[in-house]
């Protein structure tokens, strides 16, 4: 499972959620989330689930199997 940073950012902004708020909701750091959105970091399935739960979306909405 690979996180799709573009999808994460799009869903986060669509939910009017800033990085600071997403960090608060997930317990993850803002720098980590920023790098994740830019494709500079990977994520565990547990991390993807944390973000999905915080944004109220299914985890599949945040992943892309065809990303490199």
DOLUMTI-506362 format. One line per 2 residues: number of its first residue (from 1); their letters; for each residue y, x, z of C-alpha. Coordinates in steps of 0.05 Angstrom, whole numbers. Example, Ala and Ser with C-alpha at 12.3 -4.5 7.8 and 13.67 -1.06 7.14 Angstrom:
1	AS	-90 246 156; -21 273 143
END
This chain:
1	XX	0 0 0; 66 30 -23
3	XX	132 3 1; 180 -17 -54
5	XX	248 7 -30; 286 -33 -82
7	XX	251 -97 -59; 263 -81 14
9	XX	337 -70 3; 343 -132 -41
11	XX	309 -177 10; 348 -146 67
13	XX	414 -159 33; 392 -228 11
15	XX	380 -244 84; 449 -216 102
17	XX	416 -164 145; 447 -95 150
19	XX	408 -31 163; 431 -30 236
21	XX	406 -101 246; 339 -87 212
23	XX	331 -25 255; 344 -67 317
25	XX	294 -120 295; 239 -70 278
27	XX	251 -13 327; 254 35 268
29	XX	313 83 259; 368 70 209
31	XX	359 137 175; 284 123 166
33	XX	298 54 137; 351 83 90
35	XX	303 137 65; 249 84 56
37	XX	295 41 14; 313 101 -29
39	XX	240 118 -40; 245 183 -1
41	XX	194 162 52; 128 127 54
43	XX	107 75 104; 43 54 140
45	XX	17 -17 131; 40 -30 203
47	XX	111 -9 186; 112 -54 124
49	XX	87 -111 168; 143 -98 219
51	XX	196 -101 164; 164 -162 132
53	XX	163 -199 199; 236 -180 212
55	XX	256 -208 145; 210 -268 148
57	XX	174 -252 83; 101 -236 67
59	XX	85 -161 67; 66 -167 -7
61	XX	139 -180 -23; 155 -109 1
63	XX	101 -71 -34; 85 -48 -103
65	XX	19 -17 -122; 45 10 -188
67	XX	101 53 -158; 93 128 -160
END
